[in-house]
Amino acid sequence: MDILQLPFLGHAVWLWLVFGGVVVTLLALDLGVLHRDGGEISVTESLWLSAGYIAVALVFGGWLWWQVGPQQGMDYFTAYAVEKSLSLDNVFVISLVFAAFAVPRQYQHRVLFWGILGVIVMRALLIGAGATLVQEFHWILYLFAAFLIYTGVKMLWAADHAPDPMRNPVLRLIRRVVPVSEQLHGNAFWVKRPDGHGRMRRLATPLFMALVTVELADLVFAVDSVPAVFAVTADPFVVYTSNIFAILGLRALYFALAAILHRFAYLKYALALVLVFIGGKIIAAELVGKIPSAISLAVTFGLLAAGVLFSLWKTRGAVVIKPAGQ
């Protein structure tokens, strides 16, 4: 048997290789060609990049629809819409992280790029574990549902309270174990400096601490978003590809939205309702049968559109706030 046709997590190996090839190409193009100099990304450039990542994700979904089937294709588009919408909340936290560590705009792309590499590995582990649990213990979906509803209600309650990334206990632990420089050293994550006794000491820079914080933030968001996507489909290939394509465009989306985040002040309420809806959908499936992905997609888009439009209306005439680090 051709090794490329062997099944891996429910799909042929060659499908995973195609996906991996697309991701590697996008990352190589991003870092190796478009941003070799590591300079600042303008809002215009980030809008084009974001549009490009979305276009690639949609083309991949169309190709998946054609290769695997309409159900997987529709599940992919629904999962991508859910993950993309939930990643918007991540943009708010990333902005807070860069402000807390005073990271200049020209170094933010480097932090986000290496953060994405960590996310690709971390999401693979989480989704692999989630797929195994769902396959072995179907009832765990109801735990996911309860957790999503709880998280959505909690988000509604705390939507007006911004988290403080500097209070993370992991950061405090790292500072106790690893010496940290008090100031940035260009785009370096680590530097060597004399310790006062004639020896060179390796120090982490605030840029490295910002990278760690961004990774921790994504881990927290993954705990919400991965169960949310499993509520759409239990297919690991659809869950992972939709997750990674949504996350890949997060960097470009951040630079496009960083200057106008204040205009989306009420979007968190819409994101919270998306979580509640997805959790409720799992429970409703037991009573009335599975809700079609097209309906889930329409409701998700409807809630997000309402959140965006209401935010823009309520914040009209608001003072422009500069992105973190500028």
Backbone bond lengths (Angstrom), bond angles and torsions (degrees), N, CA, C in turn:
res aa  C-N    CA-C-N  psi(-1)  N-CA   C-N-CA  omega(-1)  CA-C   N-CA-C  phi
1 M - - - 1.470 - - 1.538 109.55 -
2 D 1.322 116.38 138.32 1.450 121.68 177.48 1.522 109.26 -62.66
3 I 1.338 116.69 127.33 1.465 120.54 -176.85 1.524 112.00 -61.02
4 L 1.344 116.97 -28.63 1.464 120.02 -179.48 1.523 112.29 -70.01
5 Q 1.326 116.66 -19.14 1.456 120.73 -179.95 1.529 112.64 -92.52
6 L 1.334 116.63 -6.53 1.457 119.67 -179.68 1.529 110.30 -64.40
7 P 1.318 116.92 141.88 1.469 119.10 -179.59 1.526 111.30 -76.16
8 F 1.324 115.46 141.47 1.465 122.18 174.35 1.525 107.62 -140.44
9 L 1.333 117.11 114.44 1.468 122.82 -176.72 1.527 111.31 52.46
10 G 1.329 115.14 43.92 1.457 120.15 172.76 1.509 116.50 91.29
11 H 1.348 118.45 -7.36 1.457 120.90 -178.58 1.527 110.34 -139.29
12 A 1.333 115.59 158.39 1.460 120.63 -178.31 1.529 110.74 -61.75
13 V 1.339 114.84 148.30 1.467 120.84 -179.28 1.526 111.28 -56.44
14 W 1.346 117.55 -36.43 1.458 119.83 -174.85 1.535 111.96 -65.12
15 L 1.346 116.90 -29.47 1.466 119.34 176.57 1.533 110.59 -64.91
16 W 1.327 116.10 -42.94 1.464 120.23 177.54 1.524 110.80 -64.53
17 L 1.334 117.25 -38.18 1.466 120.64 179.86 1.528 111.28 -66.55
18 V 1.329 116.84 -38.92 1.467 119.78 176.95 1.524 109.92 -62.05
19 F 1.321 116.16 -46.46 1.462 120.15 178.44 1.530 110.79 -60.36
20 G 1.337 117.06 -47.25 1.457 120.53 178.94 1.513 112.29 -59.66
21 G 1.338 116.32 -39.48 1.461 120.21 178.47 1.518 112.32 -63.93
22 V 1.316 116.88 -39.67 1.471 120.74 178.76 1.531 110.06 -64.58
23 V 1.337 116.79 -44.23 1.467 120.84 -178.82 1.524 111.00 -64.24
24 V 1.342 117.21 -46.68 1.465 120.91 179.70 1.530 110.61 -61.33
25 T 1.329 116.82 -40.68 1.470 120.89 178.97 1.523 111.03 -62.85
26 L 1.328 116.47 -43.92 1.463 120.04 179.73 1.529 111.59 -63.13
27 L 1.341 116.47 -43.38 1.456 119.97 -179.80 1.527 111.52 -66.82
28 A 1.336 116.46 -41.82 1.465 120.15 179.00 1.527 110.92 -64.82
29 L 1.335 116.40 -40.16 1.458 120.50 178.58 1.526 110.72 -65.57
30 D 1.328 115.78 -40.85 1.457 121.04 -178.34 1.526 111.30 -64.70
31 L 1.342 116.52 -56.44 1.466 120.04 -173.95 1.521 112.23 -83.37
32 G 1.334 117.18 -39.14 1.461 119.77 -172.76 1.514 114.91 -84.15
33 V 1.319 117.83 -21.40 1.465 120.41 -175.61 1.530 111.09 -118.86
34 L 1.323 116.65 -57.76 1.460 120.01 -172.84 1.522 113.07 -74.22
35 H 1.335 116.74 -32.49 1.469 119.20 -174.07 1.519 111.58 -131.17
36 R 1.322 115.82 44.84 1.463 120.17 178.75 1.525 111.66 -63.44
37 D 1.322 116.82 -35.77 1.457 120.48 -176.60 1.525 112.96 -82.34
38 G 1.355 116.14 -7.98 1.464 119.60 178.49 1.510 114.26 65.17
39 G 1.325 117.81 22.55 1.461 121.14 -177.66 1.512 112.66 -75.77
40 E 1.322 114.28 178.67 1.458 121.09 -178.94 1.522 110.74 -69.45
41 I 1.323 116.13 141.48 1.462 122.07 178.85 1.516 108.57 -98.15
42 S 1.317 116.48 124.55 1.456 120.63 179.98 1.525 110.56 -77.43
43 V 1.327 115.78 163.84 1.468 120.37 178.57 1.526 110.39 -62.80
44 T 1.343 116.48 -40.69 1.465 120.06 -179.98 1.524 111.00 -62.32
45 E 1.335 116.07 -45.92 1.465 120.00 179.43 1.519 111.11 -63.13
46 S 1.328 116.80 -40.74 1.460 119.72 -178.92 1.525 111.46 -66.92
47 L 1.331 117.15 -33.99 1.465 119.92 176.30 1.524 111.01 -64.11
48 W 1.345 115.94 -42.53 1.465 119.46 177.47 1.528 111.12 -65.59
49 L 1.326 117.03 -41.85 1.460 120.74 178.43 1.527 110.93 -62.48
50 S 1.327 115.77 -44.91 1.458 119.83 179.87 1.528 110.78 -61.32
51 A 1.339 115.96 -43.14 1.467 120.14 177.99 1.525 110.50 -62.77
52 G 1.335 116.24 -38.33 1.462 120.19 178.99 1.516 112.12 -64.44
53 Y 1.340 116.93 -44.80 1.467 120.29 179.05 1.531 111.18 -64.13
54 I 1.315 116.62 -40.19 1.468 119.80 178.01 1.522 110.38 -64.64
55 A 1.336 116.85 -41.21 1.464 120.75 179.75 1.529 110.55 -62.23
56 V 1.332 117.22 -44.02 1.470 120.77 178.94 1.527 110.14 -62.32
57 A 1.345 116.54 -42.83 1.461 120.59 179.34 1.530 111.33 -61.91
58 L 1.322 117.24 -40.63 1.468 120.66 -179.85 1.523 111.26 -70.13
59 V 1.326 116.49 -39.98 1.468 119.95 177.16 1.528 109.94 -62.69
60 F 1.333 116.60 -42.65 1.465 120.07 178.33 1.525 110.26 -61.37
61 G 1.345 116.98 -41.22 1.462 119.80 177.90 1.525 111.93 -62.57
62 G 1.344 116.47 -40.55 1.462 119.45 176.46 1.511 111.94 -63.78
63 W 1.329 116.33 -40.35 1.468 120.86 177.97 1.525 110.54 -64.67
64 L 1.344 117.42 -39.89 1.462 121.77 178.07 1.527 110.48 -64.48
65 W 1.323 116.27 -41.08 1.476 121.65 176.85 1.529 109.75 -57.54
66 W 1.327 115.81 -43.70 1.472 121.45 -177.32 1.530 111.63 -72.18
67 Q 1.336 117.53 -39.46 1.454 121.30 -174.67 1.524 113.23 -81.44
68 V 1.344 117.08 -41.19 1.465 120.66 -171.56 1.525 112.43 -104.73
69 G 1.353 116.66 -39.13 1.450 118.48 178.38 1.521 112.28 146.68
70 P 1.339 116.97 159.23 1.476 121.39 -178.02 1.522 113.47 -60.80
71 Q 1.354 117.62 -37.51 1.463 119.27 -177.89 1.530 111.09 -63.88
72 Q 1.339 116.09 -46.85 1.469 119.40 178.63 1.530 111.02 -65.25
73 G 1.341 115.57 -35.57 1.455 118.96 178.54 1.508 112.11 -64.58
74 M 1.327 116.99 -46.44 1.463 120.34 179.23 1.520 111.05 -66.60
75 D 1.337 117.09 -38.98 1.469 120.45 176.71 1.526 110.53 -61.38
76 Y 1.339 116.64 -40.18 1.460 120.81 178.84 1.530 110.66 -61.61
77 F 1.322 117.27 -48.65 1.466 120.00 -178.56 1.530 111.23 -63.41
78 T 1.335 116.87 -38.32 1.463 119.99 178.08 1.523 110.63 -66.76
79 A 1.339 116.26 -46.08 1.467 120.72 179.45 1.523 110.79 -62.88
80 Y 1.327 116.95 -39.37 1.465 120.54 178.96 1.529 110.61 -64.78
81 A 1.329 116.87 -42.46 1.468 120.55 179.15 1.526 110.57 -63.31
82 V 1.335 116.84 -41.84 1.469 120.54 179.36 1.523 110.17 -64.33
83 E 1.342 116.26 -48.67 1.464 120.19 -178.30 1.525 111.43 -65.37
84 K 1.319 117.61 -39.83 1.462 120.76 179.57 1.526 110.40 -64.33
85 S 1.318 116.17 -40.87 1.463 119.07 -179.54 1.528 111.12 -67.22
86 L 1.338 116.81 -42.02 1.459 119.29 -179.83 1.519 111.87 -69.23
87 S 1.333 116.86 -27.45 1.461 119.64 179.31 1.533 111.42 -69.62
88 L 1.330 116.90 -17.45 1.469 119.62 177.75 1.525 110.80 -61.64
89 D 1.330 116.49 -35.23 1.455 119.27 178.44 1.526 110.51 -66.54
90 N 1.324 115.69 -30.87 1.459 120.62 176.78 1.527 111.04 -62.69
91 V 1.344 116.39 -33.38 1.461 120.85 179.78 1.527 110.51 -61.39
92 F 1.339 116.31 -40.70 1.465 120.28 178.86 1.534 110.46 -61.29
93 V 1.328 116.70 -44.13 1.459 120.54 -177.70 1.528 110.96 -68.74
94 I 1.333 117.37 -39.79 1.463 120.47 178.17 1.531 110.17 -59.51
95 S 1.323 116.18 -40.85 1.458 120.11 177.92 1.523 111.12 -60.75
96 L 1.341 117.60 -41.10 1.456 121.80 177.58 1.525 111.33 -64.94
97 V 1.341 116.84 -38.93 1.465 121.34 -179.77 1.521 110.43 -63.18
98 F 1.334 116.81 -47.54 1.463 120.00 -179.07 1.530 111.46 -64.92
99 A 1.320 116.26 -35.14 1.459 119.31 177.21 1.529 110.73 -68.67
100 A 1.335 117.11 -40.45 1.465 121.10 -177.97 1.525 111.80 -64.67
101 F 1.339 116.97 -37.34 1.465 120.96 -178.65 1.533 112.39 -97.88
102 A 1.324 116.65 6.07 1.470 122.00 178.17 1.531 111.58 51.68
103 V 1.335 116.31 49.19 1.461 121.51 -179.85 1.526 109.51 -85.09
104 P 1.332 118.43 118.00 1.469 120.18 178.67 1.525 111.24 -61.86
105 R 1.315 115.09 153.64 1.462 120.58 -175.53 1.525 112.62 -59.20
106 Q 1.355 118.09 -33.20 1.460 119.95 -176.84 1.528 113.01 -70.21
107 Y 1.350 118.08 -16.21 1.463 120.67 178.73 1.531 112.49 -102.46
108 Q 1.315 117.21 -6.61 1.465 119.69 -175.01 1.531 112.47 -67.73
109 H 1.325 116.45 -34.45 1.463 119.11 -179.51 1.521 110.71 -62.82
110 R 1.340 117.49 -38.61 1.467 120.67 179.86 1.527 110.90 -62.72
111 V 1.316 117.17 -42.90 1.461 120.95 178.33 1.536 110.55 -62.10
112 L 1.320 115.91 -46.13 1.462 119.77 -176.96 1.523 112.02 -68.46
113 F 1.351 116.81 -36.64 1.464 119.15 -179.74 1.527 110.75 -63.06
114 W 1.347 116.87 -51.02 1.465 119.00 -179.61 1.520 110.89 -68.94
115 G 1.323 116.22 -27.82 1.457 118.99 174.26 1.517 111.91 -63.40
116 I 1.331 116.35 -37.48 1.465 120.61 179.84 1.522 110.71 -63.97
117 L 1.323 118.03 -38.93 1.472 120.74 179.15 1.526 110.38 -61.17
118 G 1.317 116.01 -41.33 1.455 119.12 176.67 1.516 112.07 -65.40
119 V 1.325 116.15 -37.74 1.464 120.88 179.79 1.531 111.09 -63.63
120 I 1.334 117.23 -39.99 1.460 120.98 -179.35 1.525 110.78 -58.54
121 V 1.332 116.24 -43.04 1.466 120.67 179.29 1.528 110.62 -71.30
122 M 1.335 116.40 -46.06 1.459 121.23 -176.45 1.529 111.38 -63.50
123 R 1.335 116.98 -43.49 1.465 119.30 179.37 1.529 111.24 -65.73
124 A 1.348 116.79 -34.59 1.472 119.98 177.94 1.526 110.28 -61.01
125 L 1.328 116.36 -43.67 1.471 120.45 -179.91 1.530 110.81 -66.24
126 L 1.327 116.71 -44.90 1.461 120.18 -179.02 1.524 112.06 -65.30
127 I 1.320 116.12 -43.37 1.469 119.89 -177.90 1.528 110.41 -70.57
128 G 1.350 116.73 -38.03 1.467 119.47 175.83 1.515 111.29 -60.41
129 A 1.335 116.18 -44.10 1.463 119.93 178.55 1.529 110.70 -66.26
130 G 1.341 116.06 -42.08 1.459 119.59 179.85 1.524 112.49 -63.75
131 A 1.325 116.61 -41.59 1.470 120.50 179.46 1.523 111.07 -63.01
132 T 1.334 116.15 -40.29 1.465 119.94 178.75 1.523 110.85 -64.44
133 L 1.336 116.48 -43.43 1.461 120.24 -179.65 1.523 111.83 -64.95
134 V 1.343 116.50 -43.27 1.465 120.06 -179.62 1.524 110.88 -64.80
135 Q 1.330 116.37 -38.71 1.466 120.09 -179.35 1.525 111.67 -68.22
136 E 1.331 116.12 -38.83 1.464 120.11 -176.85 1.527 112.26 -85.17
137 F 1.320 116.23 -34.23 1.470 120.88 -175.71 1.530 108.74 -132.69
138 H 1.328 116.37 88.11 1.463 120.51 -176.11 1.525 111.57 -59.71
139 W 1.329 116.29 -31.15 1.473 119.75 -177.51 1.521 112.55 -63.46
140 I 1.332 117.02 -16.01 1.469 118.57 -179.01 1.528 111.29 -65.47
141 L 1.345 116.89 -21.07 1.461 119.79 175.60 1.523 111.47 -59.41
142 Y 1.334 116.29 -32.73 1.461 119.40 179.88 1.535 110.71 -72.66
143 L 1.319 116.55 -30.48 1.464 119.38 171.75 1.525 110.31 -66.16
144 F 1.356 115.44 -41.53 1.467 119.54 174.94 1.531 109.97 -57.72
145 A 1.332 115.62 -44.32 1.465 120.20 -177.86 1.530 110.78 -61.18
146 A 1.332 115.92 -47.43 1.463 119.75 -179.93 1.528 110.82 -62.11
147 F 1.336 115.99 -40.04 1.470 119.73 -179.33 1.525 110.76 -66.63
148 L 1.335 117.07 -40.22 1.468 120.14 179.45 1.529 111.54 -65.25
149 I 1.320 116.36 -42.38 1.469 119.50 178.37 1.530 110.04 -64.05
150 Y 1.326 116.31 -44.02 1.471 120.40 177.90 1.526 110.90 -60.31
151 T 1.342 116.70 -45.40 1.463 120.92 -179.26 1.523 110.85 -63.86
152 G 1.347 116.40 -41.66 1.461 120.02 179.47 1.523 112.06 -63.07
153 V 1.328 116.54 -43.96 1.475 120.62 178.57 1.526 109.93 -64.74
154 K 1.335 116.42 -41.85 1.469 120.49 178.79 1.531 110.62 -63.03
155 M 1.340 116.29 -38.95 1.465 120.36 178.74 1.527 110.52 -65.93
156 L 1.330 116.91 -39.66 1.463 120.16 176.53 1.528 110.64 -60.76
157 W 1.314 116.04 -40.64 1.465 121.40 -176.84 1.533 111.38 -69.60
158 A 1.356 115.19 -36.55 1.469 119.49 -173.98 1.518 112.74 -108.20
159 A 1.334 118.30 19.60 1.466 121.14 -174.67 1.519 112.43 -62.35
160 D 1.325 117.34 -28.10 1.469 120.92 -177.48 1.526 113.22 -87.54
161 H 1.331 116.99 -2.36 1.458 120.45 -176.36 1.524 109.67 -109.06
162 A 1.334 116.88 115.52 1.458 121.29 -179.98 1.526 109.98 -79.70
163 P 1.355 118.22 135.30 1.466 120.21 178.67 1.521 110.86 -70.41
164 D 1.323 116.35 153.41 1.462 122.12 177.21 1.521 108.61 -104.66
165 P 1.351 118.82 103.95 1.462 120.50 -176.63 1.521 113.36 -64.28
166 M 1.332 118.62 -22.77 1.460 121.19 -177.57 1.530 112.17 -74.24
167 R 1.320 118.32 -13.23 1.469 121.08 -179.01 1.512 112.74 -91.75
168 N 1.330 116.98 6.91 1.461 120.62 -179.72 1.529 109.85 -64.80
169 P 1.343 118.30 126.78 1.475 120.14 -177.89 1.526 113.00 -64.23
170 V 1.342 117.43 -28.53 1.468 119.98 178.68 1.523 110.29 -65.12
171 L 1.333 117.01 -39.70 1.464 120.37 177.97 1.517 111.09 -63.73
172 R 1.323 116.36 -41.09 1.461 119.47 178.64 1.529 110.72 -63.36
173 L 1.334 116.45 -38.31 1.469 120.74 177.89 1.525 110.67 -64.91
174 I 1.344 116.72 -43.55 1.464 120.37 179.98 1.522 110.40 -61.38
175 R 1.319 117.40 -40.92 1.467 120.93 -179.36 1.533 111.64 -64.84
176 R 1.326 116.53 -28.51 1.462 119.48 177.71 1.527 111.70 -74.90
177 V 1.339 116.04 -31.88 1.468 120.92 -174.71 1.524 112.03 -94.05
178 V 1.333 116.40 -38.57 1.464 121.94 -173.84 1.527 109.35 -113.12
179 P 1.341 117.94 127.31 1.471 119.32 174.67 1.523 110.77 -66.62
180 V 1.328 115.69 134.86 1.460 121.49 -175.37 1.525 109.55 -120.59
181 S 1.317 116.34 133.44 1.459 121.77 177.03 1.523 109.72 -69.13
182 E 1.311 116.08 148.76 1.460 120.45 -179.66 1.521 112.54 -81.93
183 Q 1.335 117.60 -18.70 1.461 120.13 -178.65 1.522 110.98 -131.84
184 L 1.318 114.93 161.82 1.449 121.63 177.58 1.526 110.11 -69.09
185 H 1.335 115.90 153.40 1.465 122.83 174.81 1.535 107.30 -129.39
186 G 1.321 115.17 71.94 1.457 119.24 -177.57 1.515 110.05 63.91
187 N 1.343 115.76 -137.17 1.467 119.97 -179.67 1.532 112.26 -99.38
188 A 1.346 117.01 19.40 1.462 121.04 -178.01 1.525 110.78 -81.39
189 F 1.343 115.61 141.19 1.452 121.31 173.79 1.534 111.11 -87.25
190 W 1.338 116.62 -29.41 1.463 122.17 -179.33 1.530 109.22 -134.12
191 V 1.312 117.27 146.37 1.462 122.51 175.99 1.526 109.09 -138.44
192 K 1.340 116.48 160.36 1.464 122.18 174.57 1.525 108.42 -112.02
193 R 1.332 116.08 130.24 1.448 121.98 -179.72 1.528 109.45 -138.31
194 P 1.339 117.87 148.64 1.471 120.09 177.96 1.524 110.72 -64.12
195 D 1.345 115.96 142.65 1.464 120.56 -177.23 1.512 113.75 -95.50
196 G 1.357 117.43 5.14 1.456 120.69 -179.67 1.511 113.73 92.70
197 H 1.339 116.65 -5.25 1.465 121.82 178.88 1.528 111.28 -120.89
198 G 1.324 115.90 21.90 1.456 119.96 177.85 1.511 114.66 82.13
199 R 1.310 116.90 6.21 1.463 120.63 179.43 1.528 110.14 -115.04
200 M 1.325 114.71 152.43 1.463 120.15 178.27 1.525 109.13 -90.94
201 R 1.314 115.52 134.20 1.461 120.87 -179.26 1.525 109.55 -117.92
202 R 1.310 115.65 138.16 1.469 121.43 -179.47 1.528 108.79 -87.21
203 L 1.333 115.72 125.70 1.461 121.51 -177.98 1.517 110.95 -119.41
204 A 1.328 115.50 140.42 1.467 120.10 169.05 1.523 108.12 -79.51
205 T 1.311 116.78 145.34 1.459 120.86 179.01 1.533 109.90 -98.82
206 P 1.331 117.23 163.21 1.472 118.99 174.63 1.527 112.65 -56.13
207 L 1.334 116.87 -26.17 1.462 119.34 178.05 1.525 110.34 -65.88
208 F 1.337 116.73 -38.90 1.464 120.42 176.61 1.529 110.46 -65.89
209 M 1.330 116.67 -40.76 1.457 119.90 179.14 1.529 110.78 -64.33
210 A 1.335 116.30 -36.16 1.464 119.91 175.88 1.529 110.09 -63.93
211 L 1.349 116.92 -40.86 1.465 121.04 178.22 1.528 110.57 -61.32
212 V 1.325 116.86 -45.79 1.472 120.85 178.89 1.527 110.15 -60.31
213 T 1.324 117.07 -42.26 1.463 121.03 -178.80 1.518 111.68 -65.86
214 V 1.333 116.74 -40.03 1.462 120.37 177.02 1.531 110.38 -62.51
215 E 1.355 116.77 -41.15 1.463 120.04 178.56 1.533 110.76 -64.53
216 L 1.330 116.47 -42.00 1.463 119.65 178.65 1.522 111.29 -64.18
217 A 1.340 115.68 -38.60 1.462 119.56 178.20 1.524 110.61 -62.49
218 D 1.347 116.34 -41.55 1.459 118.19 179.66 1.522 111.00 -66.87
219 L 1.332 117.17 -34.84 1.464 119.50 177.36 1.525 110.37 -60.76
220 V 1.326 115.93 -41.77 1.465 120.16 177.96 1.525 110.54 -63.69
221 F 1.339 117.13 -43.89 1.460 120.12 -179.62 1.529 111.25 -68.94
222 A 1.339 116.36 -32.66 1.465 119.41 179.35 1.520 110.92 -63.89
223 V 1.325 116.90 -33.28 1.465 120.64 178.60 1.523 110.64 -62.21
224 D 1.344 117.40 -29.23 1.465 121.63 175.43 1.519 111.70 -85.40
225 S 1.343 116.23 -48.94 1.454 120.53 -168.48 1.524 113.38 -74.75
226 V 1.343 117.61 -36.61 1.469 118.89 -179.08 1.527 111.24 -64.01
227 P 1.344 120.53 -48.61 1.472 118.81 173.80 1.522 112.84 -59.16
228 A 1.344 116.98 -34.43 1.470 119.82 179.84 1.518 110.94 -62.92
229 V 1.332 117.07 -40.21 1.463 120.07 -179.72 1.527 110.46 -74.04
230 F 1.338 117.67 -34.66 1.466 119.70 175.20 1.532 110.68 -64.78
231 A 1.320 117.53 -22.99 1.463 120.55 175.03 1.523 111.08 -70.27
232 V 1.331 116.55 -21.86 1.468 121.45 178.11 1.520 110.06 -85.34
233 T 1.346 116.58 -46.12 1.453 122.04 -178.15 1.522 109.56 -154.79
234 A 1.319 116.33 148.93 1.463 121.41 176.83 1.524 111.39 -98.04
235 D 1.332 117.59 4.90 1.461 121.79 -179.80 1.532 109.17 -74.27
236 P 1.351 119.56 112.89 1.471 121.32 -176.54 1.528 113.15 -59.20
237 F 1.326 117.26 -34.39 1.458 120.22 -179.08 1.527 110.56 -65.78
238 V 1.314 116.73 -45.22 1.468 121.09 179.20 1.525 110.24 -66.76
239 V 1.332 116.73 -42.52 1.463 120.56 -179.63 1.524 110.43 -61.58
240 Y 1.341 117.24 -47.76 1.466 120.47 -174.96 1.526 111.87 -70.93
241 T 1.327 117.02 -45.51 1.467 118.61 -177.94 1.528 111.58 -64.55
242 S 1.333 117.11 -41.71 1.468 119.12 178.90 1.522 110.68 -64.87
243 N 1.341 117.31 -39.26 1.461 121.28 177.33 1.515 111.57 -60.90
244 I 1.324 116.82 -50.73 1.464 120.58 -173.86 1.521 111.02 -68.53
245 F 1.323 118.82 -40.52 1.465 119.61 178.50 1.528 111.49 -64.92
246 A 1.329 116.96 -35.47 1.470 119.19 177.14 1.525 110.81 -68.18
247 I 1.337 117.24 -39.91 1.461 121.66 -178.68 1.520 111.38 -72.82
248 L 1.333 117.89 -35.74 1.464 120.55 -178.76 1.527 112.06 -57.48
249 G 1.304 116.59 -36.18 1.455 119.90 -179.47 1.510 113.80 -86.10
250 L 1.351 116.94 3.02 1.457 119.76 -175.85 1.519 111.80 -66.73
251 R 1.346 117.14 -37.96 1.461 119.57 -179.31 1.516 110.68 -61.75
252 A 1.331 115.27 -49.71 1.466 119.15 179.84 1.522 110.66 -61.97
253 L 1.324 116.11 -39.55 1.464 120.44 179.63 1.519 110.85 -63.87
254 Y 1.338 116.88 -37.83 1.464 120.16 179.60 1.524 110.52 -60.91
255 F 1.321 117.79 -48.85 1.456 120.33 -177.19 1.530 111.73 -68.05
256 A 1.320 116.16 -26.56 1.464 119.33 177.49 1.528 111.40 -74.75
257 L 1.332 116.63 -33.08 1.468 120.44 -173.41 1.518 113.98 -102.80
258 A 1.343 118.06 -13.80 1.459 120.54 -172.62 1.526 112.56 -55.23
259 A 1.328 116.49 -36.86 1.466 119.87 -176.58 1.527 113.15 -76.78
260 I 1.340 116.52 -16.22 1.473 118.37 -175.09 1.531 111.95 -127.63
261 L 1.340 116.94 24.39 1.462 119.64 -179.50 1.522 111.84 -59.16
262 H 1.343 116.16 -31.97 1.466 119.67 -179.23 1.522 112.11 -64.25
263 R 1.350 116.76 -19.92 1.468 119.50 179.33 1.529 112.41 -78.66
264 F 1.350 117.04 -8.28 1.466 120.81 -179.27 1.529 110.57 -113.54
265 A 1.316 115.45 38.77 1.462 121.41 -173.65 1.527 113.22 -61.73
266 Y 1.327 117.75 -27.45 1.462 120.71 -175.91 1.528 113.12 -104.19
267 L 1.335 116.24 7.21 1.460 119.56 -178.79 1.525 111.42 -67.72
268 K 1.334 117.54 -29.38 1.465 120.33 -179.16 1.525 111.67 -60.96
269 Y 1.325 116.67 -31.80 1.462 119.11 177.73 1.533 110.46 -65.32
270 A 1.331 115.80 -40.18 1.461 120.11 177.97 1.527 110.88 -65.60
271 L 1.340 117.20 -41.21 1.462 120.89 178.42 1.526 110.44 -63.53
272 A 1.319 116.97 -39.00 1.462 120.49 177.97 1.528 110.57 -62.61
273 L 1.336 116.66 -42.03 1.467 120.51 178.86 1.529 111.51 -66.65
274 V 1.340 116.80 -32.23 1.470 120.30 175.56 1.532 109.75 -61.48
275 L 1.335 116.78 -44.52 1.469 120.32 178.88 1.522 111.29 -62.82
276 V 1.333 116.62 -44.05 1.466 120.48 179.37 1.530 109.94 -62.58
277 F 1.341 117.11 -43.09 1.464 120.57 179.76 1.524 111.03 -61.62
278 I 1.340 117.03 -45.40 1.465 119.89 -177.69 1.526 110.82 -65.19
279 G 1.333 116.29 -41.85 1.456 118.76 176.60 1.517 111.73 -63.41
280 G 1.333 116.62 -42.68 1.460 119.88 177.95 1.512 112.75 -65.00
281 K 1.339 116.44 -30.00 1.455 120.35 -179.89 1.532 111.68 -63.37
282 I 1.329 116.46 -36.76 1.464 120.18 178.84 1.525 110.18 -64.52
283 I 1.328 115.84 -44.45 1.468 119.56 -179.56 1.526 110.71 -68.17
284 A 1.345 116.73 -40.27 1.462 120.39 179.82 1.522 111.37 -64.16
285 A 1.336 117.00 -31.06 1.470 120.21 -179.55 1.521 111.42 -60.70
286 E 1.331 116.57 -31.22 1.457 120.70 178.89 1.529 111.37 -70.92
287 L 1.336 116.36 -27.54 1.463 120.63 -175.75 1.525 113.13 -94.02
288 V 1.343 116.71 -42.49 1.469 120.37 -174.37 1.524 113.35 -119.13
289 G 1.324 117.33 2.50 1.463 120.07 -177.74 1.532 110.85 96.19
290 K 1.326 115.58 166.07 1.463 120.85 -176.38 1.528 111.28 -62.90
291 I 1.314 115.14 131.36 1.468 120.87 177.14 1.526 108.38 -78.71
292 P 1.335 118.71 128.45 1.474 120.81 -178.11 1.523 112.38 -56.73
293 S 1.335 115.38 145.52 1.465 120.62 -179.37 1.524 111.41 -60.17
294 A 1.343 117.20 -32.36 1.465 120.11 -179.68 1.526 111.02 -62.49
295 I 1.336 116.97 -37.12 1.467 120.34 178.25 1.528 109.97 -69.28
296 S 1.347 116.07 -43.12 1.472 119.97 177.88 1.523 110.42 -59.35
297 L 1.331 115.84 -41.81 1.462 120.58 -179.93 1.528 110.62 -63.91
298 A 1.339 116.36 -44.05 1.468 120.92 -179.11 1.526 111.54 -64.68
299 V 1.334 117.33 -42.91 1.463 120.74 179.73 1.525 110.45 -65.09
300 T 1.349 116.71 -43.06 1.470 120.56 179.42 1.519 110.82 -59.58
301 F 1.328 115.90 -48.82 1.466 120.17 179.10 1.525 111.02 -63.02
302 G 1.332 117.15 -39.58 1.452 120.72 -179.81 1.522 112.14 -62.76
303 L 1.335 116.65 -45.23 1.462 120.42 179.04 1.521 111.26 -63.92
304 L 1.340 116.38 -43.32 1.461 119.65 -179.74 1.528 111.47 -65.21
305 A 1.335 115.71 -43.68 1.462 119.35 179.53 1.524 110.80 -61.34
306 A 1.327 116.36 -41.39 1.459 120.00 178.52 1.534 110.46 -63.59
307 G 1.344 116.49 -41.91 1.463 120.32 179.32 1.517 112.66 -63.50
308 V 1.339 116.10 -42.20 1.463 120.77 -179.98 1.522 110.73 -66.89
309 L 1.330 116.87 -48.35 1.458 120.59 -177.17 1.530 111.43 -64.49
310 F 1.337 116.50 -41.92 1.466 119.45 179.24 1.530 110.22 -65.31
311 S 1.351 116.85 -39.19 1.467 120.53 178.50 1.520 110.95 -62.96
312 L 1.329 116.00 -46.84 1.465 119.51 -179.18 1.525 111.51 -63.20
313 W 1.326 116.63 -35.61 1.469 120.27 179.63 1.532 110.86 -70.90
314 K 1.323 117.14 -43.37 1.463 120.95 -177.08 1.529 112.50 -71.66
315 T 1.348 117.33 -27.51 1.476 120.04 -176.24 1.523 111.74 -105.14
316 R 1.323 117.68 14.96 1.463 119.46 179.31 1.535 109.30 -60.07
317 G 1.309 115.52 136.88 1.451 120.33 -178.45 1.511 114.73 78.86
318 A 1.361 116.84 6.91 1.470 119.27 -179.71 1.516 110.58 -69.94
319 V 1.319 116.41 151.89 1.468 121.71 179.05 1.518 109.16 -68.95
320 V 1.329 117.36 135.89 1.451 121.88 179.05 1.519 109.93 -68.79
321 I 1.330 115.89 131.91 1.452 121.79 178.13 1.516 109.90 -106.32
322 K 1.318 117.12 129.64 1.462 120.62 -178.20 1.510 110.21 -71.32
323 P 1.362 118.21 148.98 1.447 120.88 178.07 1.513 111.17 -62.11
324 A 1.339 114.26 156.69 1.467 120.07 178.70 1.519 110.17 -58.57
325 G 1.334 116.36 138.25 1.448 120.66 176.27 1.500 114.06 92.02
326 Q 1.313 118.99 -9.59 1.466 120.70 -179.60 1.513 110.47 -92.06
